[in-house]
Amino acid sequence: MTVAKDPSIGVNQTAPEFYSRIVEEIYALTPETYQPGAWKDRHCKTVVNYLRDSIKAKCSKFNGYQLRVEGTQPSGCNEEQQVNMAYAL
């Protein structure tokens, strides 16, 4: 979330820059007593594969729910409430 919501860069970053920044953030948050294979062994390719295989499917599914909620045009609901409705689905 820190990398994705960076106001100074926002959506104006390439995919390789985005993934590299994620790896940098992982390194910054890594405790000094990490277990091998759990933290600093993450590389850009590992992050890309994880995002592609795990998170992308969940985001696509959520996007479908979000479109369904927007399609019903619920009256009196703000954007946050619509996101909560999509999340509930």
Buried (B, 14 or more C-beta within 10 A) or exposed (E): EEBEEBEEEEEEBEEEEBBBBBBEBBEEEBEEEEEEEEBBEBEBEEBBEBBEEEEEEEEEEBEEBBEEBBEEEEEEBEEEEBBEBBEEE
